[in-house]
Amino acid sequence: MMRRLNIGCGQSATPGWINYDNSPSIALARLPQPLISLLGSIGILSALTQKFAAYCRTHSIRYASALSIPEESSSVDVVYSSHMLEHLDRTEARRCVQECYRILKPGGILRLVVPDLKQRIDYYLLARDGDLLLESFIFDLEKPRGLRSWLTRAITGGREHHWMYDYASLTRLVESCGFRDTVELQPGQTSIGEPGDLDLREQEPTWSLYLETRRPLQEAAGPAA
């Protein structure tokens, strides 16, 4: 049996895979429903957060930080993550990729899907609308204002984007951590031998970049520190 992980699965848990996410909704899902409803009624929990908490109750989603994945070194065949890496700052993103390298077996595959900076820039060059371009980045630009906003941020965390990638920059990141044989793929393509129920077209309509890379079978030296 292949050991396959979906990191930062959100509401796209993959059947037959081990699904991890760091959303507070996983902990919230363990609270009594009346308490969740109360927090929603006073504006502390958004409808989206309540919906995800309900989703966590009915799917086998495990809590884990992408910066410290609770798996043994060289124990995993495939790691997949879709539209998660951009939610990390640059230091965190590097730590996440290093963790993926650590837990993958030699020859193991890392598949990443992220918003594609190039496609957004290409669209900007046609539309010439700077506001639309920045809105498409979904950056965490607005600071919380007021007690309710601060409480919401404290409970759910900042859930917006902190960085954007194109193929060249994402390749630099993964290969600086030791990965090799990096390729950009079209939606639906993969080199994963047994993807099972993995959605190979996830986030296709959202100007996404699909990338796969491998931990080398033989390593002269470990990944960059």
C-alpha positions as CSV (number, residue, x, y, z in Angstrom):
1,M,0.0,0.0,0.0
2,M,1.3,3.4,-1.0
3,R,1.4,6.0,1.8
4,R,-0.1,9.2,0.2
5,L,-0.7,12.5,2.0
6,N,-2.8,15.5,1.2
7,I,-1.4,18.4,3.1
8,G,-3.7,21.4,3.7
9,C,-6.7,19.5,2.3
10,G,-9.3,22.0,3.3
11,Q,-12.7,20.8,2.1
12,S,-11.1,18.6,-0.6
13,A,-10.2,15.6,1.5
14,T,-9.1,12.7,-0.8
15,P,-10.5,9.3,-0.2
16,G,-7.8,6.7,0.3
17,W,-5.2,9.3,1.2
18,I,-4.2,10.6,4.6
19,N,-5.6,14.1,4.9
20,Y,-4.0,16.8,7.0
21,D,-5.0,20.4,7.6
22,N,-4.1,23.1,10.3
23,S,-7.5,24.8,10.3
24,P,-8.9,25.6,13.8
25,S,-12.1,24.2,12.5
26,I,-10.8,20.7,13.2
27,A,-10.7,21.5,16.9
28,L,-13.9,23.5,16.6
29,A,-15.6,20.4,15.2
30,R,-15.1,18.7,18.6
31,L,-17.1,21.4,20.4
32,P,-20.9,21.0,21.0
33,Q,-22.9,22.3,18.1
34,P,-24.9,24.7,20.3
35,L,-21.6,26.4,21.3
36,I,-20.5,26.7,17.6
37,S,-23.9,28.1,16.7
38,L,-23.6,30.7,19.5
39,L,-20.2,31.8,18.3
40,G,-21.7,32.1,14.8
41,S,-24.7,34.1,16.0
42,I,-22.5,36.8,17.7
43,G,-20.2,37.1,14.6
44,I,-17.1,35.3,16.0
45,L,-17.3,32.4,13.6
46,S,-18.1,33.0,10.0
47,A,-20.6,30.8,8.1
48,L,-17.6,29.4,6.1
49,T,-15.8,28.4,9.3
50,Q,-19.0,26.7,10.7
51,K,-19.4,24.9,7.4
52,F,-15.8,23.6,7.5
53,A,-16.2,22.5,11.1
54,A,-19.3,20.4,10.0
55,Y,-17.2,19.0,7.1
56,C,-14.4,18.0,9.5
57,R,-16.9,16.0,11.5
58,T,-17.8,13.8,8.6
59,H,-14.4,13.3,7.0
60,S,-11.2,11.8,8.4
61,I,-9.1,15.0,8.5
62,R,-6.2,15.0,10.9
63,Y,-4.7,18.2,12.4
64,A,-1.1,19.0,11.5
65,S,1.0,22.0,10.7
66,A,2.6,22.0,7.3
67,L,5.8,23.0,9.1
68,S,6.0,19.9,11.2
69,I,4.3,17.0,9.5
70,P,3.8,14.1,11.9
71,E,5.3,11.4,9.7
72,E,8.5,9.4,10.0
73,S,11.4,10.4,7.7
74,S,11.5,8.6,4.4
75,S,8.2,6.9,5.0
76,V,5.8,8.5,2.4
77,D,5.4,7.8,-1.3
78,V,3.5,10.9,-2.4
79,V,2.8,14.3,-0.9
80,Y,0.1,16.5,-2.5
81,S,-0.8,20.0,-1.6
82,S,-3.2,22.3,-3.5
83,H,-3.5,26.1,-3.0
84,M,-1.9,25.9,0.4
85,L,1.8,27.0,-0.1
86,E,0.8,30.6,-1.0
87,H,-0.8,30.9,2.5
88,L,2.7,30.6,4.0
89,D,5.4,33.3,4.1
90,R,8.6,32.6,2.4
91,T,10.4,31.2,5.4
92,E,7.4,29.0,6.2
93,A,7.1,27.8,2.6
94,R,10.7,26.7,2.6
95,R,10.2,24.9,5.9
96,C,7.2,23.1,4.5
97,V,9.0,22.0,1.4
98,Q,11.9,20.7,3.6
99,E,9.4,18.7,5.6
100,C,8.0,17.2,2.5
101,Y,11.5,16.2,1.4
102,R,12.2,14.7,4.8
103,I,9.1,12.5,4.9
104,L,9.2,11.3,1.3
105,K,11.0,8.2,0.4
106,P,13.9,8.4,-2.1
107,G,12.1,8.6,-5.5
108,G,8.9,9.9,-3.8
109,I,6.8,12.6,-5.6
110,L,5.8,16.0,-4.3
111,R,2.8,17.5,-6.3
112,L,2.1,21.1,-5.7
113,V,-0.8,23.2,-7.1
114,V,-0.6,27.0,-6.5
115,P,-2.1,30.1,-8.0
116,D,-0.1,30.9,-11.1
117,L,1.5,34.4,-11.0
118,K,2.3,34.3,-14.7
119,Q,-1.3,33.8,-15.8
120,R,-2.4,36.7,-13.6
121,I,0.3,39.0,-15.0
122,D,-0.6,38.0,-18.5
123,Y,-4.2,39.0,-17.8
124,Y,-3.1,42.3,-16.3
125,L,-1.2,43.1,-19.4
126,L,-4.5,42.8,-21.3
127,A,-6.8,44.4,-18.8
128,R,-4.4,47.0,-17.3
129,D,-6.4,47.0,-14.1
130,G,-4.1,47.1,-11.1
131,D,-6.8,46.8,-8.5
132,L,-8.1,43.7,-10.2
133,L,-4.6,42.2,-10.3
134,L,-4.0,42.8,-6.6
135,E,-7.5,41.5,-5.7
136,S,-6.7,38.3,-7.6
137,F,-3.6,37.8,-5.3
138,I,-5.9,37.6,-2.3
139,F,-3.1,38.9,-0.1
140,D,-3.6,39.5,3.6
141,L,-3.6,43.2,3.3
142,E,-6.4,44.3,5.6
143,K,-5.6,44.5,9.3
144,P,-8.4,43.5,11.7
145,R,-10.3,46.4,13.0
146,G,-12.5,46.3,16.1
147,L,-12.8,43.7,18.9
148,R,-14.9,41.3,16.8
149,S,-12.3,41.3,14.0
150,W,-9.5,40.7,16.4
151,L,-11.3,37.8,18.1
152,T,-12.0,36.3,14.7
153,R,-8.4,36.6,13.7
154,A,-7.3,35.1,17.1
155,I,-9.6,32.1,16.6
156,T,-9.3,31.3,12.9
157,G,-6.0,32.9,12.1
158,G,-5.1,34.8,8.9
159,R,-6.3,32.7,6.0
160,E,-5.2,34.9,3.0
161,H,-2.1,34.7,0.8
162,H,1.4,35.7,1.7
163,W,3.3,34.9,-1.6
164,M,2.8,34.1,-5.2
165,Y,4.7,31.8,-7.6
166,D,5.4,31.1,-11.2
167,Y,7.0,28.0,-12.6
168,A,10.6,29.3,-12.3
169,S,10.2,30.6,-8.7
170,L,8.5,27.5,-7.5
171,T,11.1,25.3,-9.1
172,R,13.9,27.3,-7.5
173,L,12.2,26.8,-4.1
174,V,11.8,23.0,-4.3
175,E,15.1,22.4,-5.9
176,S,16.9,24.5,-3.3
177,C,15.5,22.0,-0.8
178,G,16.9,19.0,-2.7
179,F,14.2,18.0,-5.1
180,R,15.0,17.2,-8.7
181,D,13.3,16.3,-12.0
182,T,10.8,19.2,-11.6
183,V,8.2,19.5,-14.3
184,E,5.1,21.7,-15.0
185,L,2.0,19.7,-15.9
186,Q,-1.3,20.4,-17.5
187,P,-4.5,19.8,-15.5
188,G,-5.2,16.1,-15.4
189,Q,-1.6,15.0,-15.9
190,T,0.5,13.3,-13.3
191,S,3.5,11.0,-12.9
192,I,2.1,9.5,-9.7
193,G,1.7,5.8,-10.3
194,E,-1.4,5.3,-8.2
195,P,-3.2,8.6,-7.7
196,G,-6.4,6.9,-6.7
197,D,-9.2,9.4,-6.2
198,L,-6.9,12.4,-6.3
199,D,-8.5,15.3,-8.2
200,L,-5.8,16.0,-10.9
201,R,-7.8,19.0,-12.1
202,E,-8.4,20.6,-8.7
203,Q,-8.5,24.4,-8.9
204,E,-8.3,24.2,-12.7
205,P,-10.5,27.3,-13.3
206,T,-8.5,29.5,-11.0
207,W,-5.4,30.2,-13.0
208,S,-3.4,27.4,-11.3
209,L,0.1,26.1,-11.8
210,Y,0.6,22.3,-11.5
211,L,4.1,21.1,-10.6
212,E,5.6,17.7,-9.7
213,T,9.1,17.0,-8.4
214,R,11.0,14.1,-6.9
215,R,13.3,13.4,-4.0
216,P,16.3,11.8,-5.7
217,L,16.9,8.1,-5.4
218,Q,20.5,8.8,-4.5
219,E,21.8,11.9,-2.8
220,A,25.4,13.0,-2.7
221,A,24.4,15.4,0.1
222,G,21.2,16.2,1.9
223,P,18.8,19.0,1.0
224,A,19.9,22.6,1.5
225,A,19.6,23.8,5.1
